[in-house]
Amino acid sequence: MQGVAEFLPISSSGHLILVPALFGWEDQGLAFDVGLHGGTLLALLAYFWRDWYVMFRTGLADLVRHGARVAAWRTDTRLLWLLAVGSVPAAVAGLLFDSWIESHVRQPWLVAIMLALMGTVMLAADSLAPKRRPMASVGIRDALYIGVGQAFALIPGVSRSGATVTVALARGLRREDAVRFAFLLGTPAFVGALLLKSADLAALSGAEARQMVVGFVTSAVVGFAAIHFLLRWVRTRSLLVFVLYRYAVAIITLAIGAYRIAG
């Protein structure tokens, strides 16, 4: 589920809360979470390694040749720095609010509301925005706005890919470029999340380590396929199917919650 939901705009964190809650399963535990984050990071790096290689190679060459003369930098160098700028809001929000969010906003009913609310915003951006700009036109303001969207995705049910793609579309980016920029921007976020959780790896038992490996491999393979699927999907289709899915999950979750309370 993580590999699919992390990259499709349907909220992986929301599903990791809803699925155990709806079926009465126990929490999957820290080891599995570490494996999932590592797997999704590997999927991103495997799919976009050429992009990162070109950006770092070009960026180093431009720094040596041009120093801080930003106007002389090539497009790939500017993109690398824009991704760094866009990563700041989520990093700050994570450091300030991650613990509070973990303790206060993981209720299934709230996830359902955020699924529906963010689905509506996504539908509006996908339907009304002009979607003409290529990724090469992204500037500092765009990167910051999209980065703020990524920061809001700390709230379960929002969806990191959903929020970043929605803001990118609202800024006028073409669908495929919006999705590609969102995936590239997500890579530093996954590096940070994995580093935060990796401090607990030394405490894992043999059984927990095996569980982590299973989560890692599964998330990486499924995640790679999900990235490829979404990039191909948005070339010719809208995001409507994902919005409808979000509405359906929200309705089912609230209906089951109301039934359990009434019972």
C-alpha positions in Angstrom: 0.0 0.0 0.0 2.8 2.4 0.9 4.5 2.0 -2.5 1.3 2.8 -4.4 -0.2 5.5 -2.1 3.1 7.4 -1.6 3.4 8.3 -5.2 -0.2 8.4 -6.3 -2.1 11.5 -4.9 -4.2 9.5 -2.4 -2.1 9.9 0.8 0.1 7.1 2.0 0.1 8.3 5.7 -3.7 8.4 5.6 -3.9 4.8 4.3 -1.4 3.6 6.9 -3.8 5.0 9.5 -7.1 4.0 7.9 -6.4 0.4 6.9 -5.3 -0.8 10.4 -8.2 1.2 12.0 -10.8 -0.2 9.7 -9.7 -3.8 9.9 -8.6 -3.8 13.6 -5.0 -4.5 12.9 -2.2 -3.7 15.2 0.2 -0.9 14.4 2.8 -2.1 11.9 5.7 -0.9 14.1 8.8 1.2 13.7 10.8 -1.4 11.7 8.2 -1.6 9.0 8.0 2.2 8.8 11.8 2.5 8.3 11.6 -0.1 5.6 8.8 1.7 3.8 10.6 5.0 3.8 13.8 3.4 2.6 12.0 1.7 -0.2 10.2 4.8 -1.4 13.5 6.7 -1.4 15.2 3.9 -3.4 12.3 4.0 -5.9 12.7 7.7 -6.4 16.5 7.5 -6.8 16.3 4.6 -9.2 13.8 6.3 -11.4 15.3 9.8 -11.4 19.0 9.0 -11.0 19.9 10.5 -14.3 18.1 13.8 -13.4 20.1 14.0 -10.1 23.3 13.1 -11.8 23.0 15.8 -14.4 21.9 18.4 -11.8 24.8 17.7 -9.5 27.4 17.5 -12.4 26.1 20.7 -14.0 25.8 22.4 -10.7 29.3 21.7 -9.7 30.6 22.8 -13.1 28.6 26.1 -12.9 29.8 26.8 -9.4 33.4 26.4 -10.5 33.0 28.4 -13.6 30.6 31.1 -12.6 30.5 31.1 -8.8 27.5 32.9 -7.4 26.5 34.5 -10.7 23.0 32.9 -10.8 22.2 34.5 -14.2 25.0 32.4 -15.8 23.9 29.1 -14.3 22.3 26.5 -16.6 18.8 25.2 -16.2 19.8 22.0 -14.4 21.8 24.0 -11.9 19.0 26.4 -11.2 16.6 23.4 -10.8 18.9 21.8 -8.2 18.9 25.0 -6.1 15.2 25.5 -6.5 14.6 22.0 -5.2 16.8 22.9 -2.2 14.8 26.0 -1.6 11.5 24.1 -2.0 12.6 21.6 0.6 13.0 24.2 3.4 9.3 24.6 4.3 8.7 20.9 4.9 12.0 20.6 6.8 11.1 23.4 9.1 7.5 22.2 9.6 8.7 18.7 10.3 11.1 19.8 13.0 8.5 22.0 14.6 5.3 20.0 14.3 6.0 16.4 13.5 5.6 15.2 17.1 2.5 17.2 17.6 0.9 15.9 14.4 1.8 12.3 15.4 0.0 12.8 18.7 -3.1 14.8 17.6 -4.1 14.4 14.0 -4.0 10.7 13.3 -7.7 10.0 13.9 -9.5 8.2 11.0 -12.3 10.7 10.8 -9.9 13.5 10.4 -8.0 11.6 7.7 -11.3 11.1 5.9 -12.1 14.8 6.0 -8.7 15.7 4.7 -9.0 13.2 1.9 -12.2 14.8 0.7 -11.1 18.4 1.2 -7.8 18.0 -0.5 -9.5 16.0 -3.3 -11.7 19.0 -4.0 -8.8 21.4 -4.1 -6.9 19.1 -6.4 -9.9 18.8 -8.7 -10.2 22.6 -8.9 -6.5 23.1 -9.7 -6.5 20.4 -12.3 -9.7 21.7 -13.9 -9.2 25.5 -13.8 -5.4 26.1 -14.0 -3.9 26.9 -17.4 -1.3 24.1 -17.3 1.0 25.6 -20.0 4.3 26.2 -18.2 7.3 23.8 -18.6 9.4 22.8 -15.6 12.2 25.0 -16.9 10.1 28.1 -16.1 9.9 27.3 -12.3 11.2 30.1 -10.2 12.0 30.7 -6.5 8.4 31.8 -5.8 7.0 28.6 -7.4 9.5 26.4 -5.5 8.5 28.0 -2.2 4.8 27.7 -2.8 5.1 24.1 -3.8 7.4 23.5 -0.8 4.7 24.9 1.5 2.2 22.4 -0.1 4.7 19.6 0.7 4.8 20.9 4.3 1.0 20.7 4.6 1.3 17.0 3.6 2.6 16.2 7.1 -1.1 16.1 7.9 -2.4 12.6 7.2 -4.9 12.5 4.4 -3.4 15.5 2.5 -0.9 13.5 0.4 2.6 14.7 -0.3 2.3 14.1 -4.0 -1.2 15.4 -4.1 -0.4 18.7 -2.4 2.8 19.4 -4.4 1.2 18.5 -7.7 -1.9 20.6 -6.8 0.2 23.7 -6.0 2.3 23.1 -9.1 -0.8 23.0 -11.3 -2.2 26.1 -9.6 1.1 27.8 -10.6 0.4 26.9 -14.2 2.7 24.0 -14.7 1.8 21.3 -17.2 0.6 18.1 -15.6 3.6 15.9 -16.4 6.0 18.7 -15.3 4.1 19.3 -12.1 4.3 15.6 -11.3 8.0 15.3 -12.2 8.9 18.4 -10.1 6.8 17.0 -7.2 8.7 13.7 -7.3 12.1 15.4 -7.5 11.1 17.7 -4.6 10.1 14.6 -2.5 13.5 13.0 -2.7 15.2 15.3 -0.1 12.1 14.9 2.1 12.5 11.1 2.1 16.2 11.4 2.8 15.4 13.5 5.9 12.6 11.1 7.1 14.9 8.1 6.7 17.7 9.8 8.6 15.4 10.6 11.4 14.1 7.1 11.7 17.5 5.4 11.0 18.7 6.3 14.5 16.5 3.5 15.9 17.8 0.8 13.5 20.5 -0.4 16.0 17.7 -1.4 18.4 15.9 -3.7 16.0 15.8 -7.4 16.7 16.4 -10.1 14.1 12.6 -10.5 13.4 12.1 -6.7 13.2 15.0 -6.4 10.8 13.5 -9.1 8.5 10.2 -7.2 8.6 12.0 -4.1 7.6 13.7 -5.8 4.6 10.3 -7.0 3.4 8.8 -3.5 3.7 11.9 -2.0 2.0 11.8 -4.4 -1.0 8.1 -4.3 -1.5 7.8 -0.5 -1.2 10.7 0.0 -3.6 9.4 -2.2 -6.4 5.8 -1.1 -6.1 6.8 2.5 -5.7 8.9 2.5 -8.9 5.9 1.1 -10.8 3.6 3.8 -9.3 6.0 6.6 -10.4 6.1 5.3 -13.9 2.3 4.8 -14.0 1.5 8.3 -12.8 3.9 10.1 -15.2 2.4 8.2 -18.1 -1.2 8.7 -16.9 -1.0 12.5 -16.6 0.3 12.9 -20.2 -3.2 12.2 -21.5 -5.6 12.1 -18.6 -6.7 14.3 -15.7 -6.5 13.6 -11.9 -10.3 13.0 -11.6 -10.0 9.3 -11.0 -7.8 10.0 -7.9 -10.2 12.6 -6.6 -13.1 10.1 -6.9 -11.1 7.5 -5.1 -10.4 10.0 -2.3 -14.1 10.8 -2.0 -15.0 7.1 -1.9 -12.5 6.2 0.8 -13.6 9.3 2.9 -17.3 8.3 2.6 -16.6 4.6 3.5 -14.4 5.6 6.5 -17.0 8.0 7.9 -19.8 5.6 7.3 -18.0 2.8 9.1 -17.1 5.2 11.9 -20.7 6.2 12.3 -21.9 2.6 12.3 -19.4 1.6 15.0 -20.5 4.6 17.2 -24.2 3.8 16.7 -23.6 0.1 17.5 
